[in-house]
Amino acid sequence: MLTETPTYSSKTKGLLAGRLWIVLGAGVAYILFALFWPASHARIAAIADIICCLIPALAGCWVFWDCWKLRGKAFAKEAPREVTARWRAALFLGLGAFAYGAGTFIWTYYELGLKREIPFPSWADAGYLLCYPFLFLGVLFLPSRPLAPAMRWRVLMDSFMTITALVTFSWYFLLGPIVLAAPEASLGVILGAAYPISDLVALFCLLVLTGHADEQPLKGVVRLLVFGILAVVCADVPFGYLTLHNLYQTGQLTDMGWLLGWGLIALSGSELLQVTPQSQATEPADVQRTAAMTSPLLWRAMIPYALIPCVGALIVYMLKHHPDANLFRNRMDVELEIGVYVGSGLLIALMLLRQIFVILENNTLNHDLRSAYRELEEKNRRLQSLATTDGMTGLSNHRDFQERLRVELSEAERHGASLSVMLLDVDHFKLYNDSFGHPAGDEVLRTMATVLRDSIRDGDLAARYGGEEFALLLPGADAEQARATAERVRSAVSAHQFPNRQITVSIGVTDIQIAGTDPEALIASADTALYAAKHTGRNRWILASDPESLFSAA
């Protein structure tokens, strides 16, 4: 998956802003003409027809021009699939706006050119109804991030639930009356029913767009599409109701919704083409998996459930106005009620099915979460090991030794216990490296780590202090116990069969009775004893309290 930040050149910003102001300015001009211009309704209707024809068609032509300029990039052999999808989505959105403009042009031709009543159906309806398939294809081709299978099924259930609730409402108030009012099926009845169905398609597109709401590169495009579709639906619904009751007239304020709506929809296509990626980088697989499994926002997940109380309120309204005791209900009322009951039952079934997918999705998420948690714990253990362990010898490193020393000093001071420290240095290690090579020297250090671990008690700490120098921390050990441990370590190293030649160590020993409880003073005391051991013959240990006494191997 590619991450990108939308950027625009100053020229592109000015171009998009100018087009937006033209569309919004046309909408404001329409309102002023409709409300305040002292002219006859026929003249206002004529101006409304012309504006509603020109603006969407012009916006569609803008998209066609942008598509023509970018056709080479969209269909080049090396063009990313996402770029081609954007080009196609923008083209379909532009076609939707242009189809509406063409339908309005035919409507205007009937009203202004032929000066007669618009027949139904007419070629204008072809343009109007083509808008919605183009809109649907445009929204469908918008590039989107991948979804996990369980989430994809749940999103599908959300869509079915929402559409079922909307169809139930439309059946009772608009779609059902249109279909049932005709005595027999005809082209007019089919086209009359197609308009509310087209509004359902537009609302379905809105639902699909909620899946893109948190995608940064498409936020501007989605915003224009949402406002455009809402404007179109807000114009379609009053138009359908007024047409059903023979009350609609051209030039009403509802017409402004189509002008603004299809203009904004076309502008979203232009912006989709103009946005360019500032940076693109392939994300790691675990980041892609996290993005694919991310749950939708709460408000988006609650959309299907928000419509369920509305359907319940519709049933209450229906029972109140058409009680069962009323024996004089006509056929239309009965069939409308049956449609509402069927829609409600289907909605309940879909809700239960959705819950099953939610449970499956939660199980998948919990499994992935547990796996990720175990993986994180393992990584934390590895990081902790890398931070506290010497990579060559497997002993604690210098940092871990210092931290453990401070902790043990605090405990010894609190409880009045003993604590001893030893520093060890491999004798003539540089000469060994020069004679036999660094790999052989590394093997000596690893063997030293094994000998030290075998020579100390459980609870003692062996660490590689640096280079060929090692450190031992002996909690609870006084000077006598430390001397015994030092001799045990010295003897074990001296007796071990190293490759190439014998290895010996020099050891400096101290405890808190000698050096006190300051960590730096304790290390300095052991280091002084180690220095004395190395300069008085090596292969020996020295207690810091008596640097003149030499305890050699002989």
ABEGO torsion letter per residue (X at the ends): XBBBBBBBBAAAAAAAAAAAAAAAAAAAAAAAAAAABBBBAAAAAAAAAAAAAAAAAAAAAAAAAAAAAAAAAAABAABBAAAAAAAAAAAAAAAAAAAAAAAAAAAAAAAAAAGBBBBOBBAAAAAAAAAAAAAAAAAAABBBBBBBAAAAAAAAAAAAAAAAAAAAAAAAAAAAAAAAABABBBAAAAAAAAAAAAAAAAAAAAAAAAAAAABAAAAAAAAAAAAAAAAAAAAAAAAAAAAAAGABBBGBAAAAAAAAAAAAAAAAAAAAAABBBABBBBBBAAAAAAAAABBBBAAAAAAAAAAAAAAAAAAAAAAAABBAABAABBAAAAAAAAAAAAAAAAAAAAAAAAAAAAAAAAAAAAAAAAAAAAAAAAAAAAAAAAAABBAAAGBBBAAAAAAAAAAAAAAAAAAGBBBBBBBBBBBGAAAAAAAAEAAAAAAAAAAAAAAAAAABBBGBBBBBAEEABBBBBBBGBBAAAAAAAAAAAAAAAAABBBBGBBBBBBBBBBBAAAAEABAAAAAAAAAAAAAAAAAAGEGBBBBAABAABBBBAX
